[in-house]
């Protein structure tokens, strides 16, 4: 998978949106979700940022559930 | 604290972008520092109404914390 870096403020805002909303759904601190997306996996760089154009058009519920599915597929736990 | 979570998320991203600009680092590096910072914890927990401070003030606080840790 290709690791992409955050290129602009829209992608940055989306990354924060994903981190904060997954944290809220799981009832944990957002810092732990950030670490899960970056240290325990590369979900931020290989999924959230590259798929921004497609993902950001979806609902909050869809995005959060999709990210939880990705975490499960990759065996990432918070 | 009872800040609207959507407004708070937007504020986080504005502060991170401004901090990146102040410090001359990438958005990825700024995001990484933000989520490990004391400033983030203070904003998140609403300590001293930090979430009510301006974007510029919070970005400056992040910059000072960043420089102190270098």
Backbone of each chain as nested JSON, in Angstrom:
{
  "chains": [
    {"id": "A", "residues": [
      {"number": 1, "name": "UNK", "atoms": {"N": [0.834, -1.202, 0.0], "CA": [0.0, 0.0, 0.0], "C": [0.87, 1.255, 0.0]}},
      {"number": 2, "name": "UNK", "atoms": {"N": [0.354, 2.301, -0.611], "CA": [1.108, 3.542, -0.693], "C": [0.826, 4.408, 0.538]}},
      {"number": 3, "name": "UNK", "atoms": {"N": [1.9, 4.873, 1.152], "CA": [1.748, 5.768, 2.296], "C": [1.718, 7.203, 1.802]}},
      {"number": 4, "name": "UNK", "atoms": {"N": [0.65, 7.912, 2.084], "CA": [0.563, 9.302, 1.633], "C": [0.609, 10.252, 2.825]}},
      {"number": 5, "name": "UNK", "atoms": {"N": [1.157, 11.44, 2.57], "CA": [1.194, 12.444, 3.62], "C": [0.026, 13.414, 3.435]}},
      {"number": 6, "name": "UNK", "atoms": {"N": [-0.313, 14.11, 4.502], "CA": [-1.417, 15.07, 4.464], "C": [-0.972, 16.281, 3.651]}},
      {"number": 7, "name": "UNK", "atoms": {"N": [-1.738, 16.592, 2.606], "CA": [-1.292, 17.636, 1.67], "C": [-1.909, 19.013, 1.924]}},
      {"number": 8, "name": "UNK", "atoms": {"N": [-3.087, 19.052, 2.523], "CA": [-3.747, 20.35, 2.694], "C": [-4.671, 20.337, 3.91]}},
      {"number": 9, "name": "UNK", "atoms": {"N": [-5.28, 21.502, 4.172], "CA": [-6.102, 21.637, 5.388], "C": [-7.371, 20.784, 5.336]}},
      {"number": 10, "name": "UNK", "atoms": {"N": [-7.868, 20.502, 4.132], "CA": [-9.078, 19.671, 4.038], "C": [-8.77, 18.23, 4.465]}},
      {"number": 11, "name": "UNK", "atoms": {"N": [-7.633, 17.728, 4.026], "CA": [-7.244, 16.365, 4.428], "C": [-6.919, 16.319, 5.922]}},
      {"number": 12, "name": "UNK", "atoms": {"N": [-6.315, 17.396, 6.425], "CA": [-6.003, 17.46, 7.854], "C": [-7.292, 17.435, 8.673]}},
      {"number": 13, "name": "UNK", "atoms": {"N": [-8.264, 18.239, 8.272], "CA": [-9.535, 18.302, 8.992], "C": [-10.233, 16.935, 8.962]}},
      {"number": 14, "name": "UNK", "atoms": {"N": [-10.118, 16.251, 7.822], "CA": [-10.741, 14.928, 7.706], "C": [-10.039, 13.912, 8.611]}},
      {"number": 15, "name": "UNK", "atoms": {"N": [-8.725, 13.999, 8.69], "CA": [-7.972, 13.087, 9.563], "C": [-8.39, 13.282, 11.021]}},
      {"number": 16, "name": "UNK", "atoms": {"N": [-8.503, 14.539, 11.443], "CA": [-8.938, 14.834, 12.813], "C": [-10.363, 14.323, 13.033]}},
      {"number": 17, "name": "UNK", "atoms": {"N": [-11.215, 14.541, 12.038], "CA": [-12.602, 14.059, 12.102], "C": [-12.633, 12.549, 12.343]}},
      {"number": 18, "name": "UNK", "atoms": {"N": [-11.845, 11.801, 11.584], "CA": [-11.813, 10.344, 11.709], "C": [-11.31, 9.92, 13.09]}},
      {"number": 19, "name": "UNK", "atoms": {"N": [-10.225, 10.519, 13.518], "CA": [-9.629, 10.158, 14.814], "C": [-10.619, 10.434, 15.951]}},
      {"number": 20, "name": "UNK", "atoms": {"N": [-11.191, 11.626, 15.96], "CA": [-12.081, 12.026, 17.052], "C": [-13.372, 11.204, 17.079]}},
      {"number": 21, "name": "UNK", "atoms": {"N": [-13.924, 10.93, 15.901], "CA": [-15.198, 10.212, 15.877], "C": [-15.046, 8.728, 16.173]}},
      {"number": 22, "name": "UNK", "atoms": {"N": [-13.952, 8.128, 15.759], "CA": [-13.696, 6.73, 16.139], "C": [-13.472, 6.653, 17.65]}},
      {"number": 23, "name": "UNK", "atoms": {"N": [-12.768, 7.632, 18.201], "CA": [-12.536, 7.666, 19.657], "C": [-13.866, 7.774, 20.408]}},
      {"number": 24, "name": "UNK", "atoms": {"N": [-14.736, 8.637, 19.915], "CA": [-16.049, 8.807, 20.56], "C": [-16.837, 7.501, 20.494]}},
      {"number": 25, "name": "UNK", "atoms": {"N": [-16.823, 6.857, 19.325], "CA": [-17.559, 5.596, 19.145], "C": [-17.049, 4.507, 20.083]}},
      {"number": 26, "name": "UNK", "atoms": {"N": [-15.712, 4.453, 20.254], "CA": [-15.114, 3.421, 21.1], "C": [-15.069, 3.823, 22.571]}},
      {"number": 27, "name": "UNK", "atoms": {"N": [-15.33, 5.106, 22.855], "CA": [-15.306, 5.589, 24.239], "C": [-13.908, 5.638, 24.82]}},
      {"number": 28, "name": "UNK", "atoms": {"N": [-12.927, 5.986, 23.971], "CA": [-11.536, 6.073, 24.431], "C": [-10.955, 7.457, 24.083]}},
      {"number": 29, "name": "UNK", "atoms": {"N": [-9.772, 7.746, 24.613], "CA": [-9.103, 9.006, 24.283], "C": [-8.675, 9.01, 22.817]}},
      {"number": 30, "name": "UNK", "atoms": {"N": [-8.798, 10.154, 22.165], "CA": [-8.433, 10.273, 20.748], "C": [-6.944, 9.997, 20.541]}},
      {"number": 31, "name": "UNK", "atoms": {"N": [-6.126, 10.275, 21.555], "CA": [-4.685, 10.019, 21.432], "C": [-4.422, 8.529, 21.18]}},
      {"number": 32, "name": "UNK", "atoms": {"N": [-5.208, 7.671, 21.827], "CA": [-5.033, 6.223, 21.643], "C": [-5.41, 5.812, 20.223]}},
      {"number": 33, "name": "UNK", "atoms": {"N": [-6.454, 6.429, 19.683], "CA": [-6.868, 6.13, 18.312], "C": [-5.799, 6.63, 17.343]}},
      {"number": 34, "name": "UNK", "atoms": {"N": [-5.248, 7.825, 17.617], "CA": [-4.181, 8.355, 16.76], "C": [-3.003, 7.373, 16.726]}},
      {"number": 35, "name": "UNK", "atoms": {"N": [-2.614, 6.869, 17.908], "CA": [-1.502, 5.913, 17.972], "C": [-1.845, 4.62, 17.227]}},
      {"number": 36, "name": "UNK", "atoms": {"N": [-3.104, 4.183, 17.329], "CA": [-3.528, 2.968, 16.622], "C": [-3.455, 3.173, 15.108]}},
      {"number": 37, "name": "UNK", "atoms": {"N": [-3.757, 4.385, 14.663], "CA": [-3.749, 4.682, 13.216], "C": [-2.348, 4.956, 12.665]}},
      {"number": 38, "name": "UNK", "atoms": {"N": [-1.393, 5.224, 13.553], "CA": [-0.055, 5.598, 13.072], "C": [1.069, 4.678, 13.565]}},
      {"number": 39, "name": "UNK", "atoms": {"N": [1.022, 4.291, 14.851], "CA": [2.103, 3.457, 15.399], "C": [1.796, 1.969, 15.26]}},
      {"number": 40, "name": "UNK", "atoms": {"N": [0.548, 1.606, 15.609], "CA": [0.182, 0.185, 15.557], "C": [-0.177, -0.251, 14.138]}},
      {"number": 41, "name": "UNK", "atoms": {"N": [-0.41, 0.715, 13.264], "CA": [-0.758, 0.428, 11.868], "C": [-0.396, 1.658, 11.042]}},
      {"number": 42, "name": "UNK", "atoms": {"N": [-0.694, 1.58, 9.733], "CA": [-0.485, 2.766, 8.897], "C": [-1.825, 3.215, 8.296]}},
      {"number": 43, "name": "UNK", "atoms": {"N": [-2.892, 3.026, 9.061], "CA": [-4.245, 3.346, 8.569], "C": [-4.351, 4.814, 8.144]}},
      {"number": 44, "name": "UNK", "atoms": {"N": [-3.707, 5.709, 8.857], "CA": [-3.783, 7.128, 8.487], "C": [-3.145, 7.366, 7.116]}},
      {"number": 45, "name": "UNK", "atoms": {"N": [-1.925, 6.889, 6.951], "CA": [-1.191, 7.169, 5.715], "C": [-1.564, 6.289, 4.53]}},
      {"number": 46, "name": "UNK", "atoms": {"N": [-2.076, 5.08, 4.82], "CA": [-2.354, 4.174, 3.707], "C": [-3.842, 4.008, 3.418]}},
      {"number": 47, "name": "UNK", "atoms": {"N": [-4.692, 4.6, 4.257], "CA": [-6.134, 4.457, 4.002], "C": [-6.875, 5.8, 4.096]}},
      {"number": 48, "name": "UNK", "atoms": {"N": [-6.791, 6.457, 5.242], "CA": [-7.582, 7.683, 5.439], "C": [-7.177, 8.773, 4.445]}},
      {"number": 49, "name": "UNK", "atoms": {"N": [-5.893, 9.058, 4.343], "CA": [-5.444, 10.14, 3.448], "C": [-5.613, 9.775, 1.962]}},
      {"number": 50, "name": "UNK", "atoms": {"N": [-5.153, 8.575, 1.52], "CA": [-5.312, 8.248, 0.095], "C": [-6.776, 8.134, -0.34]}},
      {"number": 51, "name": "UNK", "atoms": {"N": [-7.641, 7.708, 0.564], "CA": [-9.052, 7.507, 0.206], "C": [-9.921, 8.707, 0.565]}},
      {"number": 52, "name": "UNK", "atoms": {"N": [-9.288, 9.822, 0.883], "CA": [-10.026, 11.02, 1.303], "C": [-11.134, 11.413, 0.316]}},
      {"number": 53, "name": "UNK", "atoms": {"N": [-10.809, 11.452, -0.974], "CA": [-11.777, 11.923, -1.971], "C": [-13.065, 11.107, -1.959]}},
      {"number": 54, "name": "UNK", "atoms": {"N": [-12.936, 9.815, -1.772], "CA": [-14.118, 8.948, -1.743], "C": [-14.78, 8.989, -0.365]}},
      {"number": 55, "name": "UNK", "atoms": {"N": [-13.966, 8.804, 0.67], "CA": [-14.513, 8.688, 2.027], "C": [-15.252, 9.934, 2.508]}},
      {"number": 56, "name": "UNK", "atoms": {"N": [-14.72, 11.106, 2.197], "CA": [-15.274, 12.314, 2.816], "C": [-16.678, 12.669, 2.307]}},
      {"number": 57, "name": "UNK", "atoms": {"N": [-17.137, 11.967, 1.267], "CA": [-18.49, 12.226, 0.769], "C": [-19.528, 11.394, 1.526]}},
      {"number": 58, "name": "UNK", "atoms": {"N": [-19.049, 10.485, 2.365], "CA": [-19.964, 9.594, 3.083], "C": [-20.383, 10.19, 4.432]}},
      {"number": 59, "name": "UNK", "atoms": {"N": [-21.372, 9.552, 5.058], "CA": [-21.867, 10.032, 6.352], "C": [-20.87, 9.705, 7.464]}},
      {"number": 60, "name": "UNK", "atoms": {"N": [-21.023, 10.403, 8.575], "CA": [-20.145, 10.147, 9.721], "C": [-20.25, 8.686, 10.165]}},
      {"number": 61, "name": "UNK", "atoms": {"N": [-21.49, 8.179, 10.243], "CA": [-21.696, 6.799, 10.693], "C": [-21.0, 5.803, 9.755]}},
      {"number": 62, "name": "UNK", "atoms": {"N": [-21.131, 6.048, 8.44], "CA": [-20.495, 5.153, 7.46], "C": [-18.981, 5.178, 7.633]}},
      {"number": 63, "name": "UNK", "atoms": {"N": [-18.42, 6.379, 7.748], "CA": [-16.954, 6.516, 7.851], "C": [-16.425, 5.822, 9.102]}},
      {"number": 64, "name": "UNK", "atoms": {"N": [-17.104, 6.048, 10.235], "CA": [-16.654, 5.44, 11.493], "C": [-16.73, 3.919, 11.404]}},
      {"number": 65, "name": "UNK", "atoms": {"N": [-17.85, 3.403, 10.909], "CA": [-17.992, 1.942, 10.8], "C": [-16.977, 1.357, 9.825]}},
      {"number": 66, "name": "UNK", "atoms": {"N": [-16.715, 2.08, 8.734], "CA": [-15.726, 1.632, 7.755], "C": [-14.34, 1.551, 8.405]}},
      {"number": 67, "name": "UNK", "atoms": {"N": [-14.001, 2.562, 9.18], "CA": [-12.686, 2.552, 9.831], "C": [-12.592, 1.437, 10.881]}},
      {"number": 68, "name": "UNK", "atoms": {"N": [-13.688, 1.174, 11.572], "CA": [-13.673, 0.067, 12.547], "C": [-13.479, -1.262, 11.816]}},
      {"number": 69, "name": "UNK", "atoms": {"N": [-14.076, -1.396, 10.623], "CA": [-13.878, -2.606, 9.812], "C": [-12.417, -2.743, 9.388]}},
      {"number": 70, "name": "UNK", "atoms": {"N": [-11.82, -1.621, 8.96], "CA": [-10.409, -1.638, 8.54], "C": [-9.519, -2.044, 9.714]}},
      {"number": 71, "name": "UNK", "atoms": {"N": [-9.82, -1.5, 10.893], "CA": [-9.04, -1.853, 12.095], "C": [-9.142, -3.349, 12.372]}},
      {"number": 72, "name": "UNK", "atoms": {"N": [-10.331, -3.894, 12.237], "CA": [-10.525, -5.32, 12.498], "C": [-9.778, -6.169, 11.465]}},
      {"number": 73, "name": "UNK", "atoms": {"N": [-9.892, -5.764, 10.196], "CA": [-9.197, -6.488, 9.116], "C": [-7.697, -6.537, 9.355]}},
      {"number": 74, "name": "UNK", "atoms": {"N": [-7.167, -5.427, 9.836], "CA": [-5.715, -5.33, 10.02], "C": [-5.27, -5.757, 11.425]}},
      {"number": 75, "name": "UNK", "atoms": {"N": [-6.236, -6.189, 12.235], "CA": [-5.906, -6.653, 13.582], "C": [-5.402, -5.564, 14.491]}},
      {"number": 76, "name": "UNK", "atoms": {"N": [-5.949, -4.373, 14.337], "CA": [-5.51, -3.235, 15.165], "C": [-6.505, -3.008, 16.284]}},
      {"number": 77, "name": "UNK", "atoms": {"N": [-5.99, -2.968, 17.514], "CA": [-6.843, -2.694, 18.665], "C": [-6.37, -1.438, 19.366]}},
      {"number": 78, "name": "UNK", "atoms": {"N": [-7.323, -0.689, 19.898], "CA": [-6.972, 0.538, 20.622], "C": [-6.59, 0.185, 22.043]}}
    ]},
    {"id": "B", "residues": [
      {"number": 1, "name": "UNK", "atoms": {"N": [-16.806, 21.208, 30.663], "CA": [-16.817, 21.777, 29.315], "C": [-17.915, 21.116, 28.493]}},
      {"number": 2, "name": "UNK", "atoms": {"N": [-18.594, 21.906, 27.698], "CA": [-19.626, 21.348, 26.844], "C": [-19.502, 21.97, 25.456]}},
      {"number": 3, "name": "UNK", "atoms": {"N": [-18.335, 21.841, 24.879], "CA": [-18.128, 22.415, 23.548], "C": [-18.723, 21.494, 22.497]}},
      {"number": 4, "name": "UNK", "atoms": {"N": [-19.242, 22.074, 21.446], "CA": [-19.764, 21.288, 20.34], "C": [-18.617, 20.49, 19.72]}},
      {"number": 5, "name": "UNK", "atoms": {"N": [-18.734, 19.145, 19.662], "CA": [-17.604, 18.334, 19.182], "C": [-17.195, 18.642, 17.742]}},
      {"number": 6, "name": "UNK", "atoms": {"N": [-18.148, 19.003, 16.898], "CA": [-17.801, 19.306, 15.499], "C": [-16.99, 20.601, 15.424]}},
      {"number": 7, "name": "UNK", "atoms": {"N": [-17.434, 21.603, 16.174], "CA": [-16.695, 22.871, 16.185], "C": [-15.304, 22.67, 16.769]}},
      {"number": 8, "name": "UNK", "atoms": {"N": [-15.224, 21.802, 17.792], "CA": [-13.938, 21.535, 18.432], "C": [-12.974, 20.85, 17.45]}},
      {"number": 9, "name": "UNK", "atoms": {"N": [-13.494, 19.898, 16.665], "CA": [-12.649, 19.219, 15.67], "C": [-12.124, 20.198, 14.629]}},
      {"number": 10, "name": "UNK", "atoms": {"N": [-12.998, 21.102, 14.211], "CA": [-12.571, 22.098, 13.226], "C": [-11.509, 23.015, 13.828]}},
      {"number": 11, "name": "UNK", "atoms": {"N": [-11.69, 23.315, 15.12], "CA": [-10.701, 24.165, 15.787], "C": [-9.358, 23.447, 15.88]}},
      {"number": 12, "name": "UNK", "atoms": {"N": [-9.395, 22.161, 16.231], "CA": [-8.153, 21.386, 16.308], "C": [-7.394, 21.486, 14.98]}},
      {"number": 13, "name": "UNK", "atoms": {"N": [-8.103, 21.282, 13.864], "CA": [-7.407, 21.257, 12.572], "C": [-6.867, 22.642, 12.206]}},
      {"number": 14, "name": "UNK", "atoms": {"N": [-7.607, 23.689, 12.553], "CA": [-7.085, 25.05, 12.287], "C": [-5.827, 25.328, 13.112]}},
      {"number": 15, "name": "UNK", "atoms": {"N": [-5.88, 24.913, 14.389], "CA": [-4.727, 25.145, 15.282], "C": [-3.511, 24.347, 14.799]}},
      {"number": 16, "name": "UNK", "atoms": {"N": [-3.733, 23.098, 14.393], "CA": [-2.622, 22.26, 13.903], "C": [-2.0, 22.896, 12.654]}},
      {"number": 17, "name": "UNK", "atoms": {"N": [-2.858, 23.36, 11.732], "CA": [-2.35, 23.972, 10.496], "C": [-1.542, 25.23, 10.802]}},
      {"number": 18, "name": "UNK", "atoms": {"N": [-2.033, 26.03, 11.748], "CA": [-1.321, 27.262, 12.088], "C": [-0.006, 26.958, 12.803]}},
      {"number": 19, "name": "UNK", "atoms": {"N": [-0.036, 25.953, 13.665], "CA": [1.179, 25.535, 14.371], "C": [2.232, 25.048, 13.369]}},
      {"number": 20, "name": "UNK", "atoms": {"N": [1.785, 24.27, 12.378], "CA": [2.707, 23.779, 11.341], "C": [3.358, 24.958, 10.617]}},
      {"number": 21, "name": "UNK", "atoms": {"N": [2.544, 25.962, 10.355], "CA": [3.052, 27.152, 9.651], "C": [4.045, 27.915, 10.534]}},
      {"number": 22, "name": "UNK", "atoms": {"N": [3.698, 28.126, 11.815], "CA": [4.571, 28.84, 12.76], "C": [5.92, 28.138, 12.88]}},
      {"number": 23, "name": "UNK", "atoms": {"N": [5.855, 26.786, 12.986], "CA": [7.069, 26.037, 13.28], "C": [7.81, 25.6, 12.021]}},
      {"number": 24, "name": "UNK", "atoms": {"N": [7.14, 25.731, 10.872], "CA": [7.768, 25.328, 9.613], "C": [7.937, 23.83, 9.481]}},
      {"number": 25, "name": "UNK", "atoms": {"N": [6.919, 23.081, 9.934], "CA": [6.969, 21.623, 9.834], "C": [5.776, 21.15, 9.002]}},
      {"number": 26, "name": "UNK", "atoms": {"N": [5.792, 19.877, 8.623], "CA": [4.711, 19.337, 7.79], "C": [3.428, 19.19, 8.607]}},
      {"number": 27, "name": "UNK", "atoms": {"N": [2.314, 19.06, 7.888], "CA": [1.029, 18.863, 8.577], "C": [1.026, 17.533, 9.325]}},
      {"number": 28, "name": "UNK", "atoms": {"N": [1.674, 16.524, 8.762], "CA": [1.76, 15.223, 9.448], "C": [2.517, 15.358, 10.772]}},
      {"number": 29, "name": "UNK", "atoms": {"N": [3.638, 16.064, 10.718], "CA": [4.45, 16.238, 11.93], "C": [3.683, 17.063, 12.964]}},
      {"number": 30, "name": "UNK", "atoms": {"N": [2.949, 18.063, 12.509], "CA": [2.173, 18.911, 13.422], "C": [1.043, 18.114, 14.067]}},
      {"number": 31, "name": "UNK", "atoms": {"N": [0.385, 17.274, 13.269], "CA": [-0.696, 16.419, 13.793], "C": [-0.139, 15.453, 14.83]}},
      {"number": 32, "name": "UNK", "atoms": {"N": [1.018, 14.887, 14.517], "CA": [1.659, 13.934, 15.424], "C": [1.987, 14.598, 16.759]}},
      {"number": 33, "name": "UNK", "atoms": {"N": [2.552, 15.801, 16.693], "CA": [2.908, 16.483, 17.935], "C": [1.655, 16.868, 18.708]}},
      {"number": 34, "name": "UNK", "atoms": {"N": [0.644, 17.342, 17.991], "CA": [-0.597, 17.794, 18.631], "C": [-1.203, 16.712, 19.51]}},
      {"number": 35, "name": "UNK", "atoms": {"N": [-1.34, 15.49, 18.964], "CA": [-2.01, 14.439, 19.734], "C": [-1.182, 13.91, 20.905]}},
      {"number": 36, "name": "UNK", "atoms": {"N": [0.079, 14.288, 20.965], "CA": [0.908, 13.883, 22.105], "C": [1.151, 15.049, 23.057]}},
      {"number": 37, "name": "UNK", "atoms": {"N": [0.576, 16.186, 22.779], "CA": [0.9, 17.399, 23.535], "C": [0.036, 17.596, 24.783]}},
      {"number": 38, "name": "UNK", "atoms": {"N": [0.59, 18.374, 25.701], "CA": [-0.172, 18.753, 26.888], "C": [-1.255, 19.752, 26.503]}},
      {"number": 39, "name": "UNK", "atoms": {"N": [-0.963, 20.576, 25.506], "CA": [-1.943, 21.578, 25.06], "C": [-3.227, 20.888, 24.593]}},
      {"number": 40, "name": "UNK", "atoms": {"N": [-3.08, 19.796, 23.853], "CA": [-4.268, 19.069, 23.4], "C": [-5.094, 18.571, 24.583]}},
      {"number": 41, "name": "UNK", "atoms": {"N": [-4.406, 18.007, 25.581], "CA": [-5.126, 17.477, 26.745], "C": [-5.871, 18.588, 27.48]}},
      {"number": 42, "name": "UNK", "atoms": {"N": [-5.24, 19.755, 27.553], "CA": [-5.881, 20.879, 28.241], "C": [-7.122, 21.356, 27.478]}},
      {"number": 43, "name": "UNK", "atoms": {"N": [-6.985, 21.433, 26.144], "CA": [-8.13, 21.864, 25.329], "C": [-9.257, 20.835, 25.464]}},
      {"number": 44, "name": "UNK", "atoms": {"N": [-8.883, 19.568, 25.271], "CA": [-9.877, 18.476, 25.311], "C": [-10.637, 18.449, 26.636]}},
      {"number": 45, "name": "UNK", "atoms": {"N": [-9.896, 18.665, 27.74], "CA": [-10.521, 18.597, 29.054], "C": [-11.158, 19.913, 29.478]}},
      {"number": 46, "name": "UNK", "atoms": {"N": [-11.003, 20.946, 28.654], "CA": [-11.626, 22.233, 28.961], "C": [-10.98, 22.954, 30.13]}},
      {"number": 47, "name": "UNK", "atoms": {"N": [-9.735, 22.602, 30.43], "CA": [-9.035, 23.245, 31.546], "C": [-8.858, 24.737, 31.252]}},
      {"number": 48, "name": "UNK", "atoms": {"N": [-9.225, 25.551, 32.215], "CA": [-9.122, 27.015, 32.091], "C": [-9.781, 27.536, 30.812]}},
      {"number": 49, "name": "UNK", "atoms": {"N": [-10.798, 26.841, 30.36], "CA": [-11.507, 27.23, 29.128], "C": [-10.537, 27.413, 27.955]}},
      {"number": 50, "name": "UNK", "atoms": {"N": [-9.563, 26.523, 27.881], "CA": [-8.571, 26.617, 26.791], "C": [-9.228, 26.583, 25.413]}},
      {"number": 51, "name": "UNK", "atoms": {"N": [-10.325, 25.839, 25.312], "CA": [-10.989, 25.717, 24.005], "C": [-11.605, 27.031, 23.546]}},
      {"number": 52, "name": "UNK", "atoms": {"N": [-11.694, 27.995, 24.477], "CA": [-12.26, 29.313, 24.121], "C": [-11.178, 30.276, 23.611]}},
      {"number": 53, "name": "UNK", "atoms": {"N": [-9.922, 29.874, 23.768], "CA": [-8.827, 30.749, 23.326], "C": [-8.754, 30.785, 21.799]}},
      {"number": 54, "name": "UNK", "atoms": {"N": [-8.109, 31.806, 21.284], "CA": [-8.029, 31.957, 19.828], "C": [-7.128, 30.883, 19.208]}},
      {"number": 55, "name": "UNK", "atoms": {"N": [-7.301, 30.663, 17.916], "CA": [-6.455, 29.704, 17.197], "C": [-4.984, 30.118, 17.315]}},
      {"number": 56, "name": "UNK", "atoms": {"N": [-4.731, 31.411, 17.171], "CA": [-3.354, 31.914, 17.207], "C": [-2.713, 31.66, 18.576]}},
      {"number": 57, "name": "UNK", "atoms": {"N": [-3.486, 31.886, 19.655], "CA": [-2.965, 31.67, 21.014], "C": [-2.599, 30.2, 21.205]}},
      {"number": 58, "name": "UNK", "atoms": {"N": [-3.498, 29.299, 20.799], "CA": [-3.266, 27.87, 21.002], "C": [-2.101, 27.362, 20.147]}},
      {"number": 59, "name": "UNK", "atoms": {"N": [-2.003, 27.889, 18.915], "CA": [-0.884, 27.507, 18.047], "C": [0.438, 27.979, 18.668]}},
      {"number": 60, "name": "UNK", "atoms": {"N": [0.432, 29.144, 19.267], "CA": [1.626, 29.667, 19.923], "C": [1.996, 28.81, 21.132]}},
      {"number": 61, "name": "UNK", "atoms": {"N": [0.983, 28.374, 21.899], "CA": [1.227, 27.48, 23.039], "C": [1.861, 26.169, 22.57]}},
      {"number": 62, "name": "UNK", "atoms": {"N": [1.346, 25.638, 21.451], "CA": [1.909, 24.407, 20.89], "C": [3.355, 24.622, 20.478]}},
      {"number": 63, "name": "UNK", "atoms": {"N": [3.597, 25.763, 19.845], "CA": [4.952, 26.088, 19.39], "C": [5.916, 26.136, 20.572]}},
      {"number": 64, "name": "UNK", "atoms": {"N": [5.473, 26.763, 21.669], "CA": [6.35, 26.856, 22.85], "C": [6.614, 25.476, 23.443]}},
      {"number": 65, "name": "UNK", "atoms": {"N": [5.563, 24.648, 23.496], "CA": [5.744, 23.291, 24.025], "C": [6.683, 22.493, 23.12]}},
      {"number": 66, "name": "UNK", "atoms": {"N": [6.53, 22.656, 21.809], "CA": [7.373, 21.959, 20.824], "C": [8.831, 22.355, 21.013]}},
      {"number": 67, "name": "UNK", "atoms": {"N": [9.073, 23.651, 21.122], "CA": [10.448, 24.138, 21.239], "C": [11.071, 23.726, 22.568]}},
      {"number": 68, "name": "UNK", "atoms": {"N": [10.25, 23.685, 23.624], "CA": [10.752, 23.275, 24.938], "C": [11.16, 21.804, 24.945]}},
      {"number": 69, "name": "UNK", "atoms": {"N": [10.519, 21.004, 24.104], "CA": [10.803, 19.563, 24.071], "C": [11.935, 19.194, 23.111]}},
      {"number": 70, "name": "UNK", "atoms": {"N": [12.423, 20.168, 22.333], "CA": [13.499, 19.87, 21.373], "C": [14.847, 19.779, 22.081]}}
    ]}
  ]
}
